[in-house]
Amino acid sequence: RPYNMAFAGIMRDVVSHAGWEDIEWMVRLDCDAVLANFQEDFLWRLVSEHPAAQVIISKGEGQIVRYGETMFNFGVVLLRRSSFVAKLLEEMLADHSGIDQEIFSALWQ
């Protein structure tokens, strides 16, 4: 399993773990992600502005990865704890064709 897909397994476990129902959202941050301005809870603002969202992810415009351009950047992604996200993570884990954002981009299309 590629190292960058380990998060999908961990998040899948959180989504399906009984007793953790109070967890509504999960945030995945790359090691080079930087959070600033702690005067505002921008993560909560994002999920509040998009109440029907299951996944909130940044656009990977112009980002080049191993097999070419990718539509998304998985450096910062918010995932709602839901059956939809659990299925998405299972599909990502089953796909061995690339890295996380490449697989997510392919599933999105």
N, C-alpha and C positions, 0 to 999 in steps of 0.2 A: 504494500500500500504506500503510495507516495506520501512523504511527510506532511505535505500541505493539506492532505485530506483527513488527517487525524482529527481535526476539529469537527468534521461532519459526523464522525462516530461519536464523539463526546456530546455534541449537541443533539444527536439522535437519541442518545441515552437520557439526556435531560428531558427531551420532549416526551419520551415514553415512560419515564420513571414515575411510578405511583407514589403519592405522598408529596410530590413537588408541584401540585396544582396551583400554588400561589405564585409560581414563576410564570409571568405572562410573556415577557420578551427576553431574548438573549442577544448579547452584543458580541460580535467577534471582531477583535482588533489585531491587525498585524503588529509585529514587534517594532515597526518603524512608524506606526500611527502616533500622532500627537494630538492630545486633547488640551484645549486652552479655554480661557474665559469661563471660570467656574462660577461666575455671577449668575449664569443662566443654565438651566437644565435643557440643553438643546436636544438631547436624545428623547426626553419626555415630550418636548414640543413637537418633534417629528412624528412620534406615534400618535399624539393627540390630533395633529393636522391630517393624518391619514388613518382614520379609525377602521377602515375595511382592509387595510394592507396586511399581508401575510409576511412579506419580505420588503425591507427597505435597504436599497443598495445604491452605491454611487456608480455613475456612468464612467466607463473606462475609455473615454474618447481619446483616440490616438495612441492608446496603450498597446505596445507590442509585446507579445508573449511568445512562447516557444513555437507555436504553429501559426503565428500571424496576429492580426488584431483581435481584440476581444471587446465585447460590448459592455462588459461590467468589470468593476474592480472589487474584488473580495477582500480588500484591505480593511474596510469597515463595513460590516453588514449587520442589520438588525433582523432577527427572525422571531416571529410570533410562535409561541408554544401552541401548536395546532396539528391536527391530523394532516392537513395539506403540507405543512413544513416537514412533518415526519416522513411523508411519502417522498417529498422532494429530496431530503437527505438520503433516504434509502436508494433512490435512483442515482444520486451523485456517487454514493459509495459503490454501487454496482458497476459504474462506468470507469474503465481504466484507460480511457483514451487521452487524458490530458490532466492539467491542473484544475483546481477548483473553479476559477473564473471561466476557463474554457468550457468545462463541463456545464456549468450553470448557463452560459451563453447558448450552448447547443440545446439544452433542455428548454430554454426560453423560446427559441425559434421553433 
